[in-house]
Amino acid sequence: MFNDISSEELREICQRVSDRMRAELSVSPPKREKYFFHDWPCAKFTSEEIRAALNAAWKKTFEHS
């Protein structure tokens, strides 16, 4: 499903998700715990790892469809 996405496109998707989550958190009440995506830009996932995660999430979401 996501195997045709280039590494550059994957990085752009990850950055947009990170930016959106940070924007949503900036208007929420004070944080009590650290969320996974706070460190997302620092994480060094390979393109293959990101594609595998996207494919797994897609399959899990639609496994009963």
N, C-alpha and C positions, 0 to 999 in steps of 0.2 A: 504494500500500500504506500508506504512512505519511502521506499527504497530509491525512488527517482528524484528525491529532493537533494539538491546540492548541499555541500557543507556550508557554503555561504548563506543559503536560504535557511538552513537549520539554525545557524547562529543568529540570523535576523529574527526568526520566530522566538528563540529563547530570549533574546534581548527585549522584544516587544512584550512577552509574557512577564518578564521581570519588571519592566517599567510600569506595566499596568498594575501588577500586584503591589508594587511600592506606592503607586498613586492611591490605590484603594486603602492601603494601610495608613497613609498620611492623614486621612480624614476620620479614622476610627479612634476609639478610646485608647488610652495608653496600653501598650503591649505588656502582657505578663510573662510571656515566654517567647523564645526565639523560634521563628518558623524556618523551615527548610529553605525557602526561596530567598531569605535575607542574604544568603551567601551565594546565590545562584551565579552572579557575574564572575565570582572568583572560582567557581567550580570548573574543572577542566575535563568535561566529558568529551569523548571522541564522537565523531559523526556517527560511527557505527553504533555506539552505545545509545545515542539519542534516537536514531532510527529504530533500534530494537525496542526502546521504551515506548515510542509512539505506536509501533506496530502492536506491541503487547497490550497497550491501553485500548487501542482500537478494537482488537479481537475480544478483549474482556468486556468492553462496553456493548458490543453487538453479538456476543456469543449465543444469546437466546432469541435473536431476531430471525 
